[in-house]
Amino acid sequence: MISVAVLIVSGLVNAWILVGSFRALLVTDYGRLLLLKIAAFAIMVAFAAVNRLWLTPRLALVAKEVAHPSALSTLRRNTLIEIALGLAIFVMVGVLGTLHPAIHLAQ
């Protein structure tokens, strides 16, 4: 959880340096893609929180030999969604690296 908090803080600082204003976030391709990346990251963190704080304890409560089938299948599905979102975020970061930062475009 600490590493996620550090990622969020460093991302906010980096975004402010590269975007510069809320207007640039909305009117540039860089800003809109950054918003999409932030949304994907927030959804990924939400899935991770459900997995960690709700599903994992449900699995720990049942006997170790017999895992709760619905919790296990939900955990498996959520993990695959997290992986897909993580890969999508990597692609977005790659594209963001090729675009001009929004601070230079929205004057």
CNS distance restraints for C-alpha pairs under 8 A (distance, minus, plus):
assign (resid   1 and name CA) (resid   5 and name CA) 6.28 0.50 0.50
assign (resid   2 and name CA) (resid   6 and name CA) 6.20 0.50 0.50
assign (resid   3 and name CA) (resid   7 and name CA) 6.15 0.50 0.50
assign (resid   4 and name CA) (resid   8 and name CA) 6.22 0.50 0.50
assign (resid   5 and name CA) (resid   9 and name CA) 6.25 0.50 0.50
assign (resid   6 and name CA) (resid  10 and name CA) 6.02 0.50 0.50
assign (resid   7 and name CA) (resid  11 and name CA) 5.86 0.50 0.50
assign (resid   8 and name CA) (resid  12 and name CA) 6.13 0.50 0.50
assign (resid   9 and name CA) (resid  13 and name CA) 6.34 0.50 0.50
assign (resid  10 and name CA) (resid  14 and name CA) 6.06 0.50 0.50
assign (resid  11 and name CA) (resid  15 and name CA) 5.87 0.50 0.50
assign (resid  12 and name CA) (resid  16 and name CA) 6.12 0.50 0.50
assign (resid  13 and name CA) (resid  17 and name CA) 6.33 0.50 0.50
assign (resid  14 and name CA) (resid  18 and name CA) 6.16 0.50 0.50
assign (resid  15 and name CA) (resid  19 and name CA) 5.59 0.50 0.50
assign (resid  15 and name CA) (resid  20 and name CA) 7.53 0.50 0.50
assign (resid  16 and name CA) (resid  20 and name CA) 5.00 0.50 0.50
assign (resid  16 and name CA) (resid  21 and name CA) 7.15 0.50 0.50
assign (resid  17 and name CA) (resid 103 and name CA) 7.72 0.50 0.50
assign (resid  18 and name CA) (resid 101 and name CA) 5.32 0.50 0.50
assign (resid  18 and name CA) (resid 102 and name CA) 6.23 0.50 0.50
assign (resid  18 and name CA) (resid 103 and name CA) 5.64 0.50 0.50
assign (resid  19 and name CA) (resid  24 and name CA) 6.07 0.50 0.50
assign (resid  19 and name CA) (resid  25 and name CA) 6.39 0.50 0.50
assign (resid  19 and name CA) (resid  31 and name CA) 6.79 0.50 0.50
assign (resid  19 and name CA) (resid 101 and name CA) 6.28 0.50 0.50
assign (resid  19 and name CA) (resid 102 and name CA) 4.69 0.50 0.50
assign (resid  19 and name CA) (resid 103 and name CA) 4.52 0.50 0.50
assign (resid  20 and name CA) (resid  24 and name CA) 6.95 0.50 0.50
assign (resid  20 and name CA) (resid 102 and name CA) 7.37 0.50 0.50
assign (resid  20 and name CA) (resid 103 and name CA) 5.18 0.50 0.50
assign (resid  21 and name CA) (resid  25 and name CA) 6.56 0.50 0.50
assign (resid  21 and name CA) (resid 103 and name CA) 7.45 0.50 0.50
assign (resid  22 and name CA) (resid  26 and name CA) 6.64 0.50 0.50
assign (resid  23 and name CA) (resid  27 and name CA) 6.18 0.50 0.50
assign (resid  23 and name CA) (resid 106 and name CA) 7.49 0.50 0.50
assign (resid  24 and name CA) (resid  28 and name CA) 5.71 0.50 0.50
assign (resid  24 and name CA) (resid  31 and name CA) 6.08 0.50 0.50
assign (resid  24 and name CA) (resid 102 and name CA) 5.75 0.50 0.50
assign (resid  24 and name CA) (resid 103 and name CA) 6.69 0.50 0.50
assign (resid  24 and name CA) (resid 105 and name CA) 7.61 0.50 0.50
assign (resid  24 and name CA) (resid 106 and name CA) 5.22 0.50 0.50
assign (resid  25 and name CA) (resid  30 and name CA) 7.34 0.50 0.50
assign (resid  25 and name CA) (resid  31 and name CA) 3.79 0.50 0.50
assign (resid  25 and name CA) (resid  32 and name CA) 5.99 0.50 0.50
assign (resid  25 and name CA) (resid  34 and name CA) 7.59 0.50 0.50
assign (resid  25 and name CA) (resid  35 and name CA) 7.31 0.50 0.50
assign (resid  25 and name CA) (resid 102 and name CA) 7.16 0.50 0.50
assign (resid  26 and name CA) (resid  31 and name CA) 5.81 0.50 0.50
assign (resid  26 and name CA) (resid  32 and name CA) 5.79 0.50 0.50
assign (resid  27 and name CA) (resid  31 and name CA) 6.96 0.50 0.50
assign (resid  27 and name CA) (resid  32 and name CA) 7.30 0.50 0.50
assign (resid  27 and name CA) (resid 106 and name CA) 7.33 0.50 0.50
assign (resid  28 and name CA) (resid  32 and name CA) 6.25 0.50 0.50
assign (resid  28 and name CA) (resid 102 and name CA) 6.12 0.50 0.50
assign (resid  28 and name CA) (resid 105 and name CA) 7.16 0.50 0.50
assign (resid  28 and name CA) (resid 106 and name CA) 6.99 0.50 0.50
assign (resid  29 and name CA) (resid  33 and name CA) 6.06 0.50 0.50
assign (resid  29 and name CA) (resid 102 and name CA) 7.80 0.50 0.50
assign (resid  30 and name CA) (resid  34 and name CA) 6.08 0.50 0.50
assign (resid  30 and name CA) (resid  96 and name CA) 6.42 0.50 0.50
assign (resid  30 and name CA) (resid  99 and name CA) 6.41 0.50 0.50
assign (resid  30 and name CA) (resid 100 and name CA) 7.12 0.50 0.50
assign (resid  30 and name CA) (resid 101 and name CA) 6.29 0.50 0.50
assign (resid  30 and name CA) (resid 102 and name CA) 5.63 0.50 0.50
assign (resid  31 and name CA) (resid  35 and name CA) 6.18 0.50 0.50
assign (resid  31 and name CA) (resid 102 and name CA) 6.16 0.50 0.50
assign (resid  32 and name CA) (resid  36 and name CA) 6.30 0.50 0.50
assign (resid  33 and name CA) (resid  37 and name CA) 6.18 0.50 0.50
assign (resid  33 and name CA) (resid  92 and name CA) 7.12 0.50 0.50
assign (resid  33 and name CA) (resid  96 and name CA) 7.32 0.50 0.50
assign (resid  34 and name CA) (resid  38 and name CA) 6.13 0.50 0.50
assign (resid  34 and name CA) (resid  92 and name CA) 7.93 0.50 0.50
assign (resid  34 and name CA) (resid  96 and name CA) 7.53 0.50 0.50
assign (resid  35 and name CA) (resid  39 and name CA) 6.17 0.50 0.50
assign (resid  36 and name CA) (resid  40 and name CA) 6.20 0.50 0.50
assign (resid  37 and name CA) (resid  41 and name CA) 6.09 0.50 0.50
assign (resid  37 and name CA) (resid  89 and name CA) 5.92 0.50 0.50
assign (resid  37 and name CA) (resid  92 and name CA) 6.47 0.50 0.50
assign (resid  37 and name CA) (resid  93 and name CA) 7.84 0.50 0.50
assign (resid  38 and name CA) (resid  42 and name CA) 6.11 0.50 0.50
assign (resid  39 and name CA) (resid  43 and name CA) 6.23 0.50 0.50
assign (resid  40 and name CA) (resid  44 and name CA) 6.10 0.50 0.50
assign (resid  40 and name CA) (resid  85 and name CA) 6.27 0.50 0.50
assign (resid  40 and name CA) (resid  88 and name CA) 7.98 0.50 0.50
assign (resid  40 and name CA) (resid  89 and name CA) 6.92 0.50 0.50
assign (resid  41 and name CA) (resid  45 and name CA) 6.13 0.50 0.50
assign (resid  41 and name CA) (resid  85 and name CA) 7.40 0.50 0.50
assign (resid  41 and name CA) (resid  86 and name CA) 7.69 0.50 0.50
assign (resid  41 and name CA) (resid  89 and name CA) 7.24 0.50 0.50
assign (resid  42 and name CA) (resid  46 and name CA) 6.17 0.50 0.50
assign (resid  43 and name CA) (resid  47 and name CA) 6.31 0.50 0.50
assign (resid  44 and name CA) (resid  48 and name CA) 6.23 0.50 0.50
assign (resid  44 and name CA) (resid  81 and name CA) 7.74 0.50 0.50
assign (resid  44 and name CA) (resid  82 and name CA) 5.34 0.50 0.50
assign (resid  44 and name CA) (resid  85 and name CA) 6.23 0.50 0.50
assign (resid  44 and name CA) (resid  86 and name CA) 7.36 0.50 0.50
assign (resid  45 and name CA) (resid  49 and name CA) 6.06 0.50 0.50
assign (resid  46 and name CA) (resid  50 and name CA) 6.29 0.50 0.50
assign (resid  47 and name CA) (resid  51 and name CA) 6.17 0.50 0.50
assign (resid  47 and name CA) (resid  78 and name CA) 6.17 0.50 0.50
assign (resid  47 and name CA) (resid  79 and name CA) 7.79 0.50 0.50
assign (resid  47 and name CA) (resid  81 and name CA) 7.93 0.50 0.50
assign (resid  47 and name CA) (resid  82 and name CA) 6.66 0.50 0.50
assign (resid  48 and name CA) (resid  52 and name CA) 6.01 0.50 0.50
assign (resid  48 and name CA) (resid  78 and name CA) 7.81 0.50 0.50
assign (resid  48 and name CA) (resid  79 and name CA) 7.77 0.50 0.50
assign (resid  48 and name CA) (resid  82 and name CA) 7.20 0.50 0.50
assign (resid  49 and name CA) (resid  53 and name CA) 5.63 0.50 0.50
assign (resid  49 and name CA) (resid  54 and name CA) 7.62 0.50 0.50
assign (resid  50 and name CA) (resid  54 and name CA) 5.19 0.50 0.50
assign (resid  50 and name CA) (resid  55 and name CA) 6.39 0.50 0.50
assign (resid  51 and name CA) (resid  55 and name CA) 4.91 0.50 0.50
assign (resid  51 and name CA) (resid  56 and name CA) 5.98 0.50 0.50
assign (resid  51 and name CA) (resid  75 and name CA) 6.08 0.50 0.50
assign (resid  51 and name CA) (resid  78 and name CA) 7.17 0.50 0.50
assign (resid  51 and name CA) (resid  79 and name CA) 7.87 0.50 0.50
assign (resid  52 and name CA) (resid  56 and name CA) 5.47 0.50 0.50
assign (resid  52 and name CA) (resid  57 and name CA) 7.60 0.50 0.50
assign (resid  53 and name CA) (resid  57 and name CA) 6.72 0.50 0.50
assign (resid  54 and name CA) (resid  58 and name CA) 6.50 0.50 0.50
assign (resid  55 and name CA) (resid  59 and name CA) 6.37 0.50 0.50
assign (resid  55 and name CA) (resid  71 and name CA) 5.84 0.50 0.50
assign (resid  55 and name CA) (resid  72 and name CA) 7.81 0.50 0.50
assign (resid  55 and name CA) (resid  74 and name CA) 7.82 0.50 0.50
assign (resid  55 and name CA) (resid  75 and name CA) 6.47 0.50 0.50
assign (resid  56 and name CA) (resid  60 and name CA) 6.32 0.50 0.50
assign (resid  56 and name CA) (resid  75 and name CA) 7.93 0.50 0.50
assign (resid  57 and name CA) (resid  61 and name CA) 6.31 0.50 0.50
assign (resid  58 and name CA) (resid  62 and name CA) 7.05 0.50 0.50
assign (resid  58 and name CA) (resid  68 and name CA) 7.61 0.50 0.50
assign (resid  58 and name CA) (resid  71 and name CA) 6.84 0.50 0.50
assign (resid  59 and name CA) (resid  67 and name CA) 6.00 0.50 0.50
assign (resid  59 and name CA) (resid  68 and name CA) 6.12 0.50 0.50
assign (resid  59 and name CA) (resid  71 and name CA) 6.62 0.50 0.50
assign (resid  59 and name CA) (resid  72 and name CA) 7.20 0.50 0.50
assign (resid  60 and name CA) (resid  64 and name CA) 7.34 0.50 0.50
assign (resid  62 and name CA) (resid  66 and name CA) 6.74 0.50 0.50
assign (resid  62 and name CA) (resid  67 and name CA) 6.16 0.50 0.50
assign (resid  62 and name CA) (resid  68 and name CA) 6.65 0.50 0.50
assign (resid  63 and name CA) (resid  67 and name CA) 6.70 0.50 0.50
assign (resid  67 and name CA) (resid  71 and name CA) 7.93 0.50 0.50
assign (resid  67 and name CA) (resid  72 and name CA) 6.82 0.50 0.50
assign (resid  68 and name CA) (resid  72 and name CA) 6.06 0.50 0.50
assign (resid  69 and name CA) (resid  73 and name CA) 6.06 0.50 0.50
assign (resid  70 and name CA) (resid  74 and name CA) 5.98 0.50 0.50
assign (resid  71 and name CA) (resid  75 and name CA) 5.98 0.50 0.50
assign (resid  72 and name CA) (resid  76 and name CA) 6.16 0.50 0.50
assign (resid  73 and name CA) (resid  77 and name CA) 6.15 0.50 0.50
assign (resid  74 and name CA) (resid  78 and name CA) 6.00 0.50 0.50
assign (resid  75 and name CA) (resid  79 and name CA) 6.01 0.50 0.50
assign (resid  76 and name CA) (resid  80 and name CA) 6.36 0.50 0.50
assign (resid  77 and name CA) (resid  81 and name CA) 6.31 0.50 0.50
assign (resid  78 and name CA) (resid  82 and name CA) 6.13 0.50 0.50
assign (resid  79 and name CA) (resid  83 and name CA) 6.22 0.50 0.50
assign (resid  80 and name CA) (resid  84 and name CA) 6.20 0.50 0.50
assign (resid  81 and name CA) (resid  85 and name CA) 6.12 0.50 0.50
assign (resid  82 and name CA) (resid  86 and name CA) 6.05 0.50 0.50
assign (resid  83 and name CA) (resid  87 and name CA) 6.23 0.50 0.50
assign (resid  84 and name CA) (resid  88 and name CA) 6.20 0.50 0.50
assign (resid  85 and name CA) (resid  89 and name CA) 6.11 0.50 0.50
assign (resid  86 and name CA) (resid  90 and name CA) 6.32 0.50 0.50
assign (resid  87 and name CA) (resid  91 and name CA) 6.40 0.50 0.50
assign (resid  88 and name CA) (resid  92 and name CA) 6.25 0.50 0.50
assign (resid  89 and name CA) (resid  93 and name CA) 6.08 0.50 0.50
assign (resid  90 and name CA) (resid  94 and name CA) 6.22 0.50 0.50
assign (resid  91 and name CA) (resid  95 and name CA) 6.32 0.50 0.50
assign (resid  92 and name CA) (resid  96 and name CA) 6.03 0.50 0.50
assign (resid  93 and name CA) (resid  97 and name CA) 6.17 0.50 0.50
assign (resid  94 and name CA) (resid  98 and name CA) 6.84 0.50 0.50
assign (resid  95 and name CA) (resid  99 and name CA) 6.65 0.50 0.50
assign (resid  96 and name CA) (resid 100 and name CA) 7.94 0.50 0.50
assign (resid 100 and name CA) (resid 104 and name CA) 7.21 0.50 0.50
assign (resid 100 and name CA) (resid 105 and name CA) 7.58 0.50 0.50
assign (resid 101 and name CA) (resid 105 and name CA) 7.19 0.50 0.50
assign (resid 102 and name CA) (resid 106 and name CA) 6.12 0.50 0.50
assign (resid 103 and name CA) (resid 107 and name CA) 7.31 0.50 0.50
